[in-house]
Structures are given as structure tokens and as C-alpha cells.
């Protein structure tokens, strides 16, 4: 029988079922803090039956911010976050928050300084120069991860998810593509894991003090030549497991090099340019098809690779990637994954989990993965095209042409 609607004990917190709303960026904050819109969305997901809903990547410090609509996890926003977690708990769901640092994907206007990363260079995808971090900064940001756990606890969160994937700061130290350092933080895999270990040491100590569950989002591969591949990624996963985390979320892709390896499916280039600032609009239209490699969508697109990690690791694993049906979810759970994460199916319908409970094995999300929600999420908010009313004609035409 399916384990989908059986409870699961994630460290110190018990989830009512095996589903988690993954930490896909909602773009619903304001001035680095929460809003009523952010609350309403996560409450709707909690009311819709999910076991835990996760607020997307909250920066552990000012230098980790990419967008004004992103959360900066600090004491000033604790009351607003507590309002959200209390409302989520009243609906019977647990509340999680993803903590991270965007590294070389930040901007001067949001981070308050030239973006920092593992190495000095220029990030073409964020259109910004990047300065390699100094040793003291590395130590401070690691401490910021631990402090963020305490702040999350004060705000009522049951769980934190450390973002160590997708080409953000921890991932930038892990990947040879972005880490060209020649000190103790670069070169060998052992050295490239040093910053991650520092962050996890701080996180796990804070989690033990606060009774907070800990997940870690980890890249199985970066999605391009010169990045992390599965053999090296397995070594990193074993190191994460050694810290005694409550689960590893297995993902893949690099937002500054292979963003669609994360999400899959075709990206509507015109739609993305439409919602971008004027100075960026024509650059996306002309260069987007060349810069953004396409990855075809199929349900459970990470599953076969994730099974390789299931065979090698003993700790709980969370499957994420292309779950749009009851059949796909059961396939992942039957393969030995303790929990599953979804985003786009819950953007399309926050009540999707309740419909899975009430439906039959053929229940399927109405999300068609034309990725309109992704094309607009960094500029407006993450919203399904089916809930947007009358879209501009060219956007409707572009979406209609996508398979």
C-alpha cells in the first residue's frame, strides 16, 4: 500500500503525510520581509493538505540577497514570519524555511556590496562583477547560517532547509566551475567541501539547541561539463550524511549556467523578457535561446539518478523533480524515498494534495509545464498562467506554441 498519507517523523517534527511544498521562490516578499500575499499562499497550501510547506530561500545575511522580494532572515521580520507559521500550523501542516546565500547571484543594490563568491570573476547571468571571499568573511557567513537557525526557531519554523545546491554560495564552493581558489577552500574536493562543513557544523549545533529539523538541498550534478558529476556528488552526500541531518533533498542544475536542468521543460523567452526590466528585455530576447540550454520535461525526471544515491546512503532522502501525479509520487516513495517535494503542481493548485487523497491512482495535476510561472517569478511573483486572467496576446501565442 502507498505510504503517501502516512505520518513521518522528520527529526523532532512529525509530518501528517509524506508531501512537502518545495522551496521554489515565491517572489512574494517586500523590502526583504514577508507580506500578506506570502502568508495567504502558504496558508492555502497548508489548507490544501501538504505535510509541510517551505518558504523559499531566505538569506542568512545582507550580502546573500538577490531580490527585494526575497526574505532576509533577521530579528526584525520575526513577528511577520511568526504570523505565517502560526497560520500554517492552524491548518495542520508543519512550516519550513530554506536558508542560504546567493553568492555571485546577488547584486550591489540588494546585497549592499559587490557580490561575493568562492572566486573573483564576472557572472554573466547576473550581469555583475564578483569578488572572491576573504577567510574572515567565510567564517562569518558560516556563523550566519547557525544564527539563521535560531531566528527561524524564534519565528516558529519546525524545519530549516540548507540550500547547498543550484549554484548558490555553498554550491559555488563545491563546484570546480565556480571555485578556482588556491587556498584551503579550493582545489581538491576535500578543500572545496570545507565551507559546507563549516556551515553544517553551525547549523547542526543551533538545531540541537532549538529542536529544529534540518534538511539539506544537494546537487546530484551541475548539468554541464566542468561542473560536479554524480561520482563526486556522492562523496559530498556522504559528508552531509555524516553530520546527522534529518534528510537530504536531491536536486540538480546550476541557475547561473544550466537553470532549466533544475526545472525542466521549455522556457518561454518572450514571456520572460516581457516581465524583465527594460534594459534587460532585448538582451533576453536575442541571447536567451543561446544562453539558456533546454532540458525536456518528463515526470520524475531526477528519479533514476536519485536512485543511485538511495542505494549508497542510509539517511532519509527527499525526492524532488517533476511530480505531477499520484502515480509518479508513489513511484518515488516505492523506490525508497521517505518524502517527496513539489512546487509547480501546488502553484497550479494549492489543494492538489487533498485532491490526491480524495481521488484515485489516475489523479494528475493540471500543470502543463510551459513554465510561465518561472518566466515571471523573479520579476513579479510565481503564478500559474491559468490564474492570470487575460494575458497579453503575444504571451498567449507563445504559450500556445509550446508543446
C-alpha positions in Angstrom: 0.0 0.0 0.0 1.1 3.6 -0.7 2.8 5.3 2.2 1.8 8.8 0.9 -0.7 9.6 3.5 1.1 8.0 6.5 2.8 10.3 9.0 6.5 10.7 9.0 8.8 11.8 11.8 11.3 14.3 10.4 13.7 14.6 13.3 11.8 16.4 16.1 8.7 17.2 14.0 6.0 14.8 12.8 4.5 15.5 9.4 0.9 14.4 8.7 1.9 12.9 5.4 4.9 12.5 3.0 4.5 15.7 1.0 6.4 18.9 1.2 5.9 22.1 -0.7 9.5 22.6 -2.0 11.3 25.9 -1.6 10.6 27.4 -5.0 11.0 31.1 -4.9 7.5 32.7 -4.5 8.7 36.3 -5.2 6.1 37.5 -2.7 8.2 39.4 -0.1 8.7 43.1 0.1 11.7 45.0 1.4 13.3 41.7 2.3 10.4 40.8 4.6 7.1 38.8 4.5 3.8 40.1 3.1 0.1 39.2 3.4 0.4 37.6 -0.1 3.2 35.3 1.1 1.1 34.3 4.1 -2.0 33.7 2.0 -0.2 31.5 -0.4 1.4 29.2 2.1 -1.7 29.0 4.2 -3.6 27.9 1.1 -1.0 25.2 0.5 -1.3 24.1 4.1 -5.1 24.1 3.9 -4.7 22.1 0.7 -3.3 19.1 2.6 0.5 19.3 2.3 2.6 17.8 5.2 4.9 20.8 5.3 5.2 24.0 3.3 8.6 25.6 2.9 9.2 29.4 2.5 11.8 29.9 -0.2 15.4 30.9 0.0 15.8 33.3 2.9 19.2 34.9 3.0 21.2 34.3 6.2 22.8 37.8 5.9 22.5 41.0 3.8 25.3 40.0 1.4 23.2 37.0 0.4 20.3 38.9 -1.1 19.4 38.9 -4.8 16.0 40.4 -4.9 13.9 42.9 -2.9 11.2 40.3 -2.7 13.5 37.8 -1.1 13.5 37.2 2.7 16.4 38.4 4.8 16.2 36.2 7.9 16.7 38.7 10.8 15.0 39.6 14.1 13.1 42.5 12.6 10.9 40.2 10.5 10.3 37.5 13.2 6.8 38.8 14.1 5.7 38.7 10.4 7.1 35.2 10.0 5.5 34.1 13.2 2.2 35.2 11.9 2.7 32.9 8.9 3.9 29.9 10.8 1.1 30.2 13.3 -1.5 30.3 10.5 0.2 27.3 8.8 0.1 25.3 12.0 -3.6 26.0 12.5 -4.2 24.3 9.2 -2.4 21.1 10.4 0.8 21.5 8.4 4.4 21.9 9.5 6.3 25.1 8.5 9.8 25.0 7.0 12.1 27.7 5.7 15.1 27.4 3.3 18.2 29.2 4.4 21.0 30.2 2.1 23.2 32.8 0.5 23.0 33.6 -3.2 26.8 34.4 -3.5 27.7 35.5 -7.0 24.0 35.7 -7.9 23.5 38.8 -5.8 23.5 42.5 -6.8 25.0 45.6 -5.4 21.6 47.2 -4.8 20.3 44.3 -2.8 23.4 42.9 -1.1 24.7 46.3 -0.3 28.2 45.5 -1.6 29.8 44.0 -4.7 28.6 40.3 -4.9 30.9 37.8 -3.2 31.5 34.2 -4.1 34.1 31.4 -4.0 36.3 33.1 -6.6 36.7 36.5 -8.2 35.3 37.0 -11.7 32.2 38.2 -13.6 28.8 36.5 -13.5 27.4 36.9 -17.0 24.0 35.6 -15.9 23.7 38.1 -13.0 25.4 40.9 -15.0 27.8 41.7 -12.2 31.5 41.5 -11.2 32.2 39.1 -8.3 34.8 39.3 -5.5 36.3 36.1 -4.0 35.5 35.9 -0.3 38.2 36.5 2.3 38.8 34.0 5.0 37.2 36.1 7.7 34.1 36.6 5.5 33.9 32.8 5.0 33.9 32.2 8.8 31.3 34.9 9.4 28.9 33.6 6.8 29.2 30.1 8.3 28.2 31.6 11.6 25.3 33.4 10.0 23.9 30.0 8.9 23.8 29.0 12.6 22.3 32.3 13.7 19.6 31.9 11.0 18.5 28.6 12.6 17.9 30.4 15.9 16.0 33.2 14.1 13.9 30.6 12.3 13.1 28.9 15.6 12.1 32.2 17.1 9.7 32.7 14.1 8.0 29.3 14.8 9.5 27.2 12.0 9.7 23.5 12.5 12.5 22.9 10.0 15.2 24.6 8.0 16.5 23.5 4.6 20.1 24.5 4.0 20.5 25.4 0.3 23.7 23.7 -0.8 22.8 23.3 -4.5 21.7 25.1 -7.7 24.9 27.3 -7.9 24.3 29.4 -4.8 27.1 30.1 -2.4 27.7 26.7 -0.8 27.4 25.1 -4.2 29.8 27.7 -5.6 32.5 26.5 -3.2 31.7 22.8 -4.0 31.7 23.2 -7.8 35.1 23.3 -9.7 33.3 25.6 -12.2 33.0 28.4 -9.7 35.7 27.5 -7.2 39.2 28.4 -8.6 40.7 29.2 -5.2 44.3 28.1 -4.4 44.0 28.2 -0.6 42.5 25.7 1.8 39.0 26.3 0.4 39.9 25.3 -3.2 41.4 22.6 -5.4 40.7 19.1 -4.0 37.1 18.0 -3.2 38.2 17.8 0.5 39.1 21.5 0.4 36.0 22.5 -1.7 33.8 20.9 1.0 35.4 22.9 3.8 32.9 25.8 3.7 30.0 23.5 3.5 31.2 21.6 6.6 31.7 24.9 8.5 28.1 25.9 7.7 26.7 22.5 8.7 28.6 22.5 11.9 27.0 25.8 12.9 23.5 24.7 11.7 23.6 21.3 13.5 24.7 22.9 16.7 21.9 25.5 16.5 19.4 22.8 15.6 20.3 20.7 18.6 19.8 23.8 20.8 16.4 24.7 19.3 14.9 21.3 18.4 14.7 22.2 14.7 14.7 19.6 11.9 17.4 20.0 9.3 17.2 19.2 5.6 20.0 19.9 3.1 19.3 20.6 -0.6 22.1 19.0 -2.6 23.1 18.8 -6.3 23.4 15.4 -7.8 25.1 17.1 -10.7 25.5 20.7 -12.0 24.3 20.0 -15.5 27.2 20.9 -17.7 30.8 19.9 -18.5 33.3 21.1 -15.9 30.8 21.0 -13.0 30.1 18.4 -10.4 29.1 15.0 -11.7 27.4 12.1 -9.8 30.6 10.3 -8.5 31.9 13.4 -6.8 28.4 14.4 -5.7 28.0 11.0 -3.9 31.1 11.8 -1.9 29.6 15.2 -0.9 26.3 13.5 0.0 28.2 11.1 2.3 29.8 14.0 4.0 26.4 15.7 4.5 25.0 12.4 5.9 27.9 12.3 8.4 26.5 15.4 10.1 23.3 13.5 11.1 21.0 15.7 9.1 17.3 14.7 9.1 17.2 14.4 5.3 18.9 15.3 2.0 16.8 16.8 -0.8 18.3 15.5 -4.1 18.2 18.1 -6.9 20.4 19.2 -9.8 21.3 22.1 -12.0 23.0 25.5 -11.8 20.9 28.6 -12.0 23.8 30.7 -13.5 24.7 28.1 -16.1 22.0 25.5 -16.6 18.8 26.8 -14.9 16.4 24.5 -16.8 18.3 21.4 -15.6 16.7 22.3 -12.3 13.1 22.8 -13.5 12.9 21.1 -17.0 10.7 22.0 -19.9 10.8 24.8 -22.4 11.2 28.3 -21.2 9.0 31.0 -22.8 11.7 33.5 -23.8 9.3 36.3 -24.9 7.3 35.9 -21.7 10.5 36.1 -19.6 11.6 39.3 -21.4 8.2 40.8 -21.1 8.4 40.7 -17.3 12.1 41.8 -17.2 13.4 45.4 -16.7 13.5 47.4 -20.0 17.3 47.4 -20.1 17.3 43.6 -19.9 14.4 42.9 -22.1 16.0 42.8 -25.6 19.1 41.0 -24.3 16.9 38.1 -23.2 15.0 38.0 -26.5 18.2 38.0 -28.5 20.6 36.0 -26.3 18.2 33.9 -24.2 17.8 31.0 -26.7 21.6 30.8 -26.9 22.3 31.2 -23.2 19.6 29.0 -21.7 20.0 25.3 -22.5 16.7 23.5 -22.8 16.1 20.2 -20.9 12.9 18.3 -21.9 10.4 17.7 -19.2 9.3 14.2 -18.2 7.6 13.2 -15.0 10.1 12.1 -12.2 13.0 13.5 -14.3 15.5 13.1 -11.4 14.4 9.7 -10.2 16.8 7.3 -12.0 19.8 9.4 -10.9 18.4 9.8 -7.4 18.1 6.0 -7.0 21.9 5.9 -7.3 22.1 8.0 -4.1 19.4 5.9 -2.4 21.5 2.8 -3.0 24.6 4.4 -1.3 23.1 6.4 1.6 21.4 5.4 4.8 19.9 8.7 5.8 16.4 9.8 4.8 16.1 11.2 1.3 13.6 13.6 -0.2 12.7 13.2 -3.9 12.0 16.4 -5.9 11.6 16.8 -9.6 8.6 16.6 -11.9 6.0 15.2 -9.6 2.6 15.9 -11.2 0.6 12.7 -10.5 -0.3 10.2 -7.8 1.4 7.5 -9.9 4.7 9.5 -10.0 4.6 10.2 -6.3 4.0 6.6 -5.4 6.8 5.6 -7.8 9.3 7.8 -5.9 8.1 6.5 -2.5 8.2 2.9 -3.6 11.8 3.5 -4.7 12.7 4.1 -1.0 12.4 7.9 -0.7 10.9 8.9 2.6 9.4 12.2 1.4 8.6 14.0 -1.8 8.7 17.7 -2.7 6.6 19.6 -5.2 6.3 23.2 -6.4 4.6 23.8 -9.7 1.8 21.4 -9.1 1.0 23.4 -5.9 1.4 26.7 -7.8 -1.2 25.4 -10.2 -3.5 24.2 -7.4 -2.6 24.6 -3.7 -5.2 22.0 -2.9 -3.5 19.3 -5.1 -2.6 17.1 -2.1 -6.2 17.0 -0.9 -7.3 16.0 -4.4 -4.7 13.2 -4.3 -6.2 12.0 -1.1 -9.8 12.2 -2.4 -9.0 10.9 -5.9 -7.8 7.7 -7.4 -4.5 6.5 -8.8 -5.1 8.4 -12.0 -5.2 11.8 -10.3 -2.9 14.3 -12.1 -2.0 18.0 -11.8 -3.3 20.3 -14.5 0.1 22.0 -14.6 1.3 21.7 -18.2 4.9 22.8 -17.6 5.0 25.6 -20.1 6.9 27.4 -17.3 5.0 30.7 -17.5 5.3 30.8 -13.6 9.1 30.5 -13.9 9.4 33.2 -16.6 7.7 35.7 -14.3 8.7 34.7 -10.8 11.9 36.8 -10.5 10.1 40.0 -11.7 6.5 39.7 -10.5 5.5 36.6 -8.5 5.2 32.9 -9.0 1.8 32.4 -10.5 0.3 29.9 -12.9 -0.8 31.3 -16.3 -4.2 29.6 -15.7 -4.9 32.0 -12.8 -3.8 35.2 -14.6 -6.9 36.2 -16.5 -6.4 37.8 -19.9 -2.7 37.6 -20.7 -1.1 39.8 -23.4 -1.7 38.5 -26.9 2.0 37.7 -27.6 2.3 35.8 -24.4 -0.8 33.7 -25.1 0.5 33.0 -28.6 3.9 31.9 -27.3 2.5 29.6 -24.7 0.1 28.1 -27.2 3.1 27.2 -29.5 5.0 25.4 -26.7 4.4 21.6 -26.8 
